[in-house]
Every structure is written in structure tokens, then in C-alpha cells.
């Protein structure tokens, strides 16, 4: 428990020859002193038993009241910090008593970012997160560092000094002033995703008691959801039936179709091995894995088109089930495939994931809960971004109502 004692400091006197009254604060075997700003003669201090006796002189009554207020304030600050489970140091208590800004439990935002990204790098090296996600967090840190340097002329900035003005100045900087690879400004959705990184970084700090608030929670901008590009059944069949003269296009076609019928993203496809092929008690073959991006389980039954592709590449080395091609090359070759198959849509590997959600599953009556589970989503809302309701679903549903009027 904290204790406060008052004493005279004889070597500190005012022009009247009165000695300064100091407070001695004792906590856990340690002591610290603090000036009260009050003065009294040593004779009156002794005569009143250190102002503990009944006082008659108004100036002495005022001094005693001031000392009582100081003592109560010291106890109040101590109990408040204990209640908040903070470590109590005499120095921090004195600073708060003097009205100085509490610097406890604070950390420079870039220092916290480094701690978070080092932790995330370990998760990436353990195979729990993707390289692309790690690169995104590093890029978010670099952008924040540029903002501090260019707009605040600083290399450091305490978390507790971040206010609403800082947050929205950062948003403006990212959208209209930041530069990357000779391009000025960042589009809205990318900015929102960078702020998601900042929020996640602060949650990391909160969980480890490195900080005591998440200033980025004030930012509430949402992603602008655009219609996801997906293939119709006719377009999907057009690619499936096309035979290319080059092996590289045929391989990319197989990888793309595999994703169309399984929903797996590029990084998940690259990580699949024969160990992920599991046959259940009914004899059905499944691909069972966790999504690299979220570490959420994503199990998908093997459809006949997928089985055909698996059989084609059954003799690959390293137990891989599909050829290994970079996502950059896949997207480059998909442009050629789109031209050769007379598909005007911008074809990328992620179009396959959207196609699974719409044409392959919902378009054939698979419920959205099952689609969400196969895609490795944590909630239905995420699936709705991919899964656009097709006209055929509306037609089938409305046909049921039409029967009531026949």
C-alpha cells in the first residue's frame, strides 16, 4: 500500500525564511520525494505537530488543506492504476500528479509494427500465412513511415498521440499523395485494406499489453464491392473443350479448371500434395486442406473434371498433384487462353474461384452454407461477395410461385 509523509526541507527556504514542505511517497520499499509548493516556519511546524493539531491561524489551515488534497490525490492515482492492472512506478505516479502526460504503456507505432511483422513472418515461415500477406503488412508499415517522415517530419510517433486528425490525414495521404513505382495515389479499396492492417497491428499490441488503445478503430470506411468476374457455364465448357498447341497453355488451362471446380486460390493450389487427397468411408474422394490465407479448413469433394486432371498429373515429383507455375505466369497465359477461346472477360486465376461460387455451385442449387464451407470462409457474408445469384436461380424460384396460379 502507498504511504505519504510530509516533512520540512531546511535547505529550501523562501524570502520570509520559511522552509519548503515536501512529500515523501513510500511504495513497495521504495521512496520518492515531491515538492508541495507550500512553506512554513520550522517553529510553527513543530508547534503544531506538523500541522496535526487543531489549527487557529487561517494560513496554516489552508496549508493543511492543501497537503490533505495532495495526499488524497496520490492515493486516488495509485488506486486507479491498480484497478487498471497497470504496473505502478513512483516516477509515473509523480508525473501524473504534476499533470504530465502519462507515458506508461506507450510505444512508437513503427516499433509496434516491426514487432507485429516479425511475429507474422514467423507464422509465414511456419506455413500458417502467405508471402503475399506478409508483403502487404511490410508495405503498410513503409507507407506509414513515409507519411510520418513527409507530413510530420518524424521518425517516431507514440500510439497514444494518434488522434482523429492523424487518422484522416493518413487516409488523404495514401489516397492522393503517396507514390509507389511512379504511380501517385492508392485506390479506395487498397487504402481500406491498409487500414485493416493498421487495426490488426494494434490488436496485436493490445493482446500483449504493449498499448492500451486502438486509435484506428475510428476509421470506418468500407470496401466498395464490385461485381466479381466469373465464367458462365457455356464459357467454362468452351475452355474445357479447347485443345491448345502448346504444353504451357494446356497446363495453365488444367490448373485454372481445377480451381473452377474446387474454389482453391493460387497459393492453395501450389501447396496441395497427395497427402491432401482423402477417401471417406463411402469411397468418395476429397481434397482436404486449410486455406493459406486464413488457416480455415476447406474440404472439397473431387468432381469428375477434377479427377480427370488429377489422373493426368499423377506422376509428378515431390508428391504435388498439379504442375508448379507462378501466379504471375498463370495470369499472363490466361490472357492468351481468353483470346483463343473468344472470351472477352479479363481472365485471372481468381476468376476461377468466383466461377466455383456462382456457376459450378449456386448455379446448380448448392446451398450457400455449403459453398461457404468449401471456400474456407468464416461467415456467409464473405461468400456473398463471390456468390452472385444467377438468373437461372431466380427463374427456378419464381417458377414455383407461378405454379400456384395455374
N, C-alpha and C positions, 0 to 999 in steps of 0.2 A: 504494500500500500504506500501511497505517496504521503510525505510529510513536509510541511513548510514551517520554517523558523525565521524570526526577524531579529536582526542584530545591528549594532552601530558599527560603521566603518570610520574609525577615528581619523584616518589619513585623508578622508574625503570630507571637506568642510565648505560651507558657503561663506558669504561675506559677513554673516552675523556670528560666525564661529560655531554654528550648529553642525552636527555630524550627519552624514548620509545614512539613511536606513536601508539596509539590504535584506533581501530574502534569500535564505538558504534552502534549496529544494533537495530532498533526500529520497532516492528511489533505488531499490534493489542493491543497497550497499554503496551506491554512487551518489555524489553530491554535486550541485552546481549552484552558482550564485547569480543574483539578479538585482539590479538597482530598482528601487520602488519610486525614485524621484522625490521622496519626502525627506525632510530634515528636522532634527530636534536636538536640543542641547543634551549633553550626556547627563547633566544633573537631573533634568526633568525625566529623562528615560529611566534613570534609576529610581527616582522618587515615585514614579507611577508604576513601578514594577513592570517596565517595558510596555506601558500603556494598558496593563491588565486590570489595574484598579479602577474604581469609579472616578471618572474624569469630570472636572468642572470648567476647564478652560476650553472654549469653543474650537480653537485651532488644533488642540490635542484630540478633541473628539473627531474632528474632520480627518486628522491623520489616521486615527484608529479605524474609522470607517473605510478609508482608502485601503488600508492594509488588509482588512477583512474581505473586501471585494477582490483584492489580488489573490488571497488565499483560496477563496471560493472559486475563482476563475481557474486557478491552477488545478484544483480538484475536478472541476467540470470538464476541462480539456482532457485530463487524464482518463476519466471515466468514459468520455465519448470515444476516445481512441481504443480503449479496451473493448468497448461494446462493438466496435467495428473490426475487432480482431487484428488490429494493427500493432506492430511492434512499437513500444513507446520508448523513445530516447529523450533524455533531458534536453538535448540541443534542439530537437524538433519541437518539444513542448514549449521551450523558451521562445523560439521563432514564432510559433502560433500565438503565444501570449503577447508578443510585441506587434502582432498584426502582419508579420511577414508571411509571404505565400508558402504554403506547405509543399515542400519538395519531396516528401516521402512517397514511396510507391510510384515514382515517375521515371520515365525512361525516354530517351530520344527515339523518335519514331523510326528513323532509319536503322538504329541499333536493334530495335524490336523486329524490324523487317528482316534483318540479317539472321536473327535467331530463328524466326519462323521459316525462312527459306532454307537454312541449314537443316532444320528438322524435316522439312518437306523433301529435301534432297535425299535424306536417309530413307524416307518412305519410297521414293522413286527407285533408289538402288536396291531396295528390298522387293521391288516389283509390285508395290501397292499403289503407285501413282504413275502417270505417264510423263515422258520427257516434255511433251508439249505443255502440260500444266505447269511443270517446273519453270519452263521458259517464260510462261505467262506471268508468274509471280516475280521472276527476276526483272522482267520488262516493267511491271507495275512499280517495283522499287526504283528502277532507273528513272522512270518518268517523275516520280515523287521527288527524287533527288534533284532532277533538273528544275522542277518547279521551285524548290527551296532556294536553289542557287540563283535562278534568274529573277524570281519575284520577291524573295525575302532576303537575298544576299547572305544566306546562311547555309552552313553545312549540317546543322543540327536544329531540332525543333522538338520540344517536350510535348508528349501526348496531351497533358492537361492544359497546355496553352492553345490547343486547337479548338477553334470556335466555328460557328456557322459561316462567318465570313471567309475563313480559311477554306472550308469545305467547298463553297460555291465559287471561290476564286480558283481553286484547283480544277473544278469542273470546266470553267471557262477556259483555263489554260490548256487543258487536254483537248478540248473541242476545237479551239481556234488558233492556238499559238504554238503548241508543241510540234516538233519536227522529227521525222524518222524516215531515213532513206530518201531524203529530198522531198518528202511529202509533208505538207503542213496541215495540221489538224487531224483529229480522230473522229470517226463516225459515232453516232449516239450509242448504238448497241455496244460497241467496244469500250466506250467510256463507262457505261453501266457495269460491264464485266470487270473493268479495272477497279471500280469502287467495291464490287463484290470481293475482290482480292484484299482491299484495304479493311473491309469489315471482318473477313476471315482472319487476317493477320492480327487484328485487335482481339478477336475472340480467343485466339491462341494465347495472347498476353493475359487476358482476364483469367483464363483457366489455370494459369501458372502464377497468379498473383504478382505479375510484373507491372500491371497497370490496374487502375480502379474504375475506368470508364471506357466506353467505345464511342468516340466522338463521331464516327462515320455513320452511326445509326440514323442521324438526322437526314441523310441522303436517301430519298425515296423514289428516285426516277426508275421507271420500268423499261424493260426491253420492248422495242417495237417489233411485234411478231409479224413477220412476213409469211405469205403463203409458201409452204415448203414445196420444193420441186419434186415431183415423183412421176414415175412412168405409168401409163395406162397398161392394161392387160395386153392390148394389141402391140404397143411399143416394146413391152417386155418380151413378147413372143418373137418380135422382129429381130431383136438382138440374139435371142436364144437360137434361132434357126440360121443365123448368118455364119458362114464359114469364111474365115479370113486366110489370106495367103501367107501371112507372117505369123511365126510362133508367138512373138511378143504380144500381138493383139489377141490371139486366141487365149493366151494365159490371163491377160487382163480381163477379157470377157468372162472367163471362168470365175475369177476372183470376184468380179462385180456381181455376177449371177448368184454366187454363193452368198454374198451379203444381202441380195434381194430376197432370198428365201430363208435367211437366218436372222437378219437385223444387225449382225455384228459390224461394229465400226472398224475402220482400217487397223488401228492398233490391236484390237481384239483378234482380228483375223491373223495378224502376224504372229501372235503368241500361241495360237492353237496347235496342239500336238495330238498324237494318237491317244495320249492319256486322257484327253478330254472327250473321247468317244466312249459312251457308256450305254450298255444294253440293259433295259429294265427286265423285270420278272416276266413281262408279257412278250418279250422278244423285240420290243421297239427300240430302235437306236436313237440315242440322244447326244447332243453336244452340250456338255456341262462345263461351265466356267464362271469366272467373276469378271465383270467389266473393269478394264484397267482404269478408266476414268473415275469410277465411283466405288469400286470394290464390292458392288452389289451382285448377288447371284443372278445369272442369266442362263437358264436352261432352255434349249430349243429342240423339239423333235426333228429328226432328219427326214425331210421330204424327198420324194423320188428324184427331183432335179439335183438336189444336194448330194444324194447317194451316188448319182452318176458322176458328179465332179470328184467326189472322194475316191471313187474307184479308179478314176483316170490318173490320180496322183498318189496312189497308194505306196509307190516305191521311192518316195522322196527321202533324202538323207535327214538325219537329226530328228526323225520321228515327226517332222512337220506334215500337216495334212494338205497344205497348199504352197505353191511357189512363193518365195520371198521377194517382193517388189516394193520399193518405197512408195509412199502415198503420193508424193510429188510426180513420180513417173506414171503411176496409175491414172491420176487425173489428166496428165498430158496425153496419154494414149486413149483415154476415154473421149477426148475431143475428136480424135480420128474415128473412133467407133461411131460416135454420133453422126458424123458426116457420112460415113459409109452406110449407115443404117437409116439415113434420111430422118434423123430425129433433131428437131430444131431447138430442143431444150438444152440448157447448159448442163452437160453431164459431168458429175463428180462422184467420188466414191460414196459420199453421204446421201446422194440421191437414192442409192440402193436401200439405205436404212429407212428413208421416207417411203419408198416403194413397198417395203415389207409391211409397214404400218397401215398403209392405205390399200393398195391393190391386192396384195397377197393375203392379208388377214381380214381387216374390216370389210373389204370389198367382197369377201366370201363368208361374211356372217360371224367371224370370230369376235367374241365379246371383248370390249376394251380392257377389262381387267386382266384377261389372259394375255392380250397384246402387251400391256404394261409390264407384266411379269417377265415375259420372254425378252423384252427390250432392256430389262435391268433397271427400270425406273423405280424411284422410291414412292411415287404417288401418281394417280391418274392424270393430274393436271399436266405433268411433264409429257405424258403420252399424247395428250390432246394437241400439243404443239406439232407433233409429227402426223398424227392420225386425222386426216381430213375426211369428213363424211362424203362418200361418193354418191352421185346421182342414183346409182343402182340401189343403194340402201334406202334412199328416200322413196324411190319407186316401189320397192318391195313393201315398205312400211305403209305407204299410202294405199297400196292395192288391198291390204287387209281391211282398211276402212271402207274402201269402195264396195266391198262385198256386203257391207251392212245395208247398202242402199239398192242392191239388186232385187 
